[in-house]
């Protein structure tokens, strides 16, 4: 990866537009950010090479495929040595239904986000994790009843534009 890239307002606009529509044409992207096509494409390639853009993918509406359950789980480890965290994270990384894993401060160690076919599917995953003896002392599960909204895009320009 090249040395740290200096990001300016145009780069932030490009990133913001691309996360909203990864399939936007270069011409439309250039128009949206106020550049001509060639310099816009050069900036996108530079952002990709520097690792700011790590991929583009399709956003899938799971509810069209069938019912799912989202579960947030607080996990507390029995021990807190470096190798305990490494062992836990390695095991959790292998569970496809865990779509987010966060090491947090506060009353527990990790916050996990699961997507499963249902509560019994979730419970079978948790039981399998407990059987693996990966250091889980206790866990608390929170089943999502409704998600009024889920934002998929970061507020890039508000976070990183020093002129705001």
C-alpha positions as CSV (number, residue, x, y, z in Angstrom):
1,X,0.0,0.0,0.0
2,X,1.4,3.4,-0.9
3,X,2.3,6.0,1.7
4,X,-0.5,7.9,3.5
5,X,-2.6,9.7,0.9
6,X,-3.7,13.3,1.5
7,X,-7.5,13.4,1.3
8,X,-9.2,16.6,0.2
9,X,-12.9,17.6,-0.1
10,X,-13.2,16.2,-3.6
11,X,-11.9,12.8,-2.4
12,X,-14.4,12.9,0.5
13,X,-17.2,13.6,-2.0
14,X,-16.1,10.8,-4.3
15,X,-16.1,8.3,-1.3
16,X,-19.5,9.6,-0.2
17,X,-21.0,9.1,-3.6
18,X,-19.4,5.7,-4.2
19,X,-20.8,4.3,-0.9
20,X,-24.3,5.5,-1.8
21,X,-24.0,3.9,-5.3
22,X,-21.0,1.7,-6.0
23,X,-22.3,1.1,-9.6
24,X,-22.4,4.8,-10.5
25,X,-20.6,5.4,-13.9
26,X,-17.5,7.5,-13.8
27,X,-19.2,10.2,-15.9
28,X,-22.1,10.4,-13.4
29,X,-19.7,10.4,-10.5
30,X,-17.6,13.1,-12.0
31,X,-20.7,15.2,-12.6
32,X,-21.9,14.6,-9.0
33,X,-18.6,15.8,-7.5
34,X,-17.8,18.6,-9.9
35,X,-14.9,17.1,-11.9
36,X,-14.4,16.1,-15.4
37,X,-14.3,12.3,-16.1
38,X,-10.6,11.8,-16.5
39,X,-9.4,13.4,-13.2
40,X,-12.3,11.8,-11.4
41,X,-11.2,8.3,-12.6
42,X,-7.6,9.0,-11.6
43,X,-8.8,10.0,-8.1
44,X,-10.9,6.8,-7.8
45,X,-7.9,4.7,-8.8
46,X,-5.7,6.5,-6.4
47,X,-8.2,6.0,-3.6
48,X,-8.4,2.3,-4.5
49,X,-4.6,1.8,-4.6
50,X,-4.2,3.6,-1.2
51,X,-6.8,1.2,0.4
52,X,-9.5,3.7,1.1
53,X,-11.9,1.8,-1.2
54,X,-11.8,-1.9,-0.3
55,X,-14.6,-3.2,-2.4
56,X,-18.0,-2.8,-3.9
57,X,-20.9,-5.2,-3.3
58,X,-24.6,-5.7,-3.7
59,X,-26.9,-4.7,-0.9
60,X,-29.3,-7.6,-0.4
61,X,-32.9,-7.3,1.0
62,X,-32.9,-10.4,3.2
63,X,-36.6,-10.1,3.8
64,X,-37.2,-10.9,0.2
65,X,-35.4,-14.2,0.6
66,X,-37.2,-15.3,3.8
67,X,-37.5,-14.6,7.5
68,X,-34.4,-13.9,9.6
69,X,-33.7,-12.9,13.2
70,X,-31.1,-10.4,14.2
71,X,-29.6,-10.9,17.7
72,X,-27.1,-8.7,19.5
73,X,-25.1,-10.7,22.1
74,X,-22.9,-9.4,24.9
75,X,-20.1,-11.8,25.7
76,X,-17.9,-11.8,28.8
77,X,-14.7,-13.9,28.7
78,X,-13.7,-15.9,31.7
79,X,-10.1,-14.7,31.5
80,X,-8.5,-11.6,30.0
81,X,-5.1,-12.6,28.8
82,X,-4.0,-11.7,25.3
83,X,-4.3,-15.3,24.2
84,X,-7.9,-15.5,25.5
85,X,-8.9,-12.7,23.2
86,X,-7.0,-14.1,20.2
87,X,-8.6,-17.6,20.7
88,X,-12.1,-16.1,21.0
89,X,-11.8,-13.8,18.0
90,X,-10.4,-16.6,15.9
91,X,-13.3,-18.9,16.7
92,X,-15.9,-16.2,16.2
93,X,-14.5,-15.2,12.9
94,X,-15.3,-18.7,11.6
95,X,-19.1,-18.3,12.4
96,X,-20.8,-17.1,9.2
97,X,-23.8,-15.9,11.1
98,X,-21.7,-13.4,13.2
99,X,-21.7,-10.4,10.9
100,X,-20.1,-8.0,13.4
101,X,-17.8,-8.4,16.3
102,X,-16.7,-5.5,18.5
103,X,-14.3,-5.5,21.5
104,X,-15.9,-2.9,23.8
105,X,-15.2,-1.2,27.1
106,X,-17.7,-1.4,30.0
107,X,-19.6,-4.3,31.6
108,X,-18.7,-7.0,29.0
109,X,-16.0,-7.7,26.5
110,X,-17.6,-8.2,23.1
111,X,-20.7,-7.1,21.3
112,X,-21.6,-9.5,18.5
113,X,-24.3,-9.2,15.9
114,X,-25.8,-12.4,14.6
115,X,-28.2,-13.0,11.6
116,X,-29.9,-16.3,11.9
117,X,-33.0,-18.2,10.5
118,X,-34.6,-18.0,13.9
119,X,-34.2,-18.2,17.6
120,X,-33.5,-21.9,17.6
121,X,-30.9,-21.5,15.0
122,X,-29.2,-18.8,17.1
123,X,-29.4,-21.0,20.2
124,X,-27.7,-23.9,18.4
125,X,-24.9,-21.6,17.3
126,X,-24.4,-20.3,20.9
127,X,-24.4,-23.9,22.3
128,X,-21.8,-24.9,19.7
129,X,-19.6,-22.0,20.7
130,X,-20.0,-22.9,24.4
131,X,-19.0,-26.5,23.5
132,X,-15.8,-25.2,21.8
133,X,-14.5,-23.9,25.2
134,X,-13.3,-20.6,23.7
135,X,-13.4,-18.8,27.0
136,X,-17.0,-17.6,27.2
137,X,-17.9,-17.0,30.8
138,X,-21.4,-15.5,30.2
139,X,-23.5,-14.1,27.4
140,X,-26.7,-12.1,27.2
141,X,-28.8,-12.1,24.0
142,X,-31.0,-9.3,22.7
143,X,-33.4,-10.3,19.9
144,X,-34.2,-7.4,17.5
145,X,-38.0,-7.0,17.3
146,X,-37.9,-4.1,14.7
147,X,-35.2,-2.0,13.1
148,X,-36.8,1.4,12.3
149,X,-33.7,2.2,10.2
150,X,-30.2,0.8,9.5
151,X,-27.8,3.3,7.9
152,X,-25.5,1.6,5.4
153,X,-23.4,4.7,4.6
154,X,-21.0,6.6,6.8
155,X,-21.4,10.4,7.1
156,X,-17.9,10.8,5.5
157,X,-18.1,14.4,4.7
158,X,-19.4,15.4,8.1
159,X,-16.8,13.3,9.9
160,X,-13.7,14.3,8.0
161,X,-14.4,17.6,6.3
162,X,-12.6,20.1,8.5
163,X,-14.5,23.0,6.8
164,X,-17.8,21.9,8.4
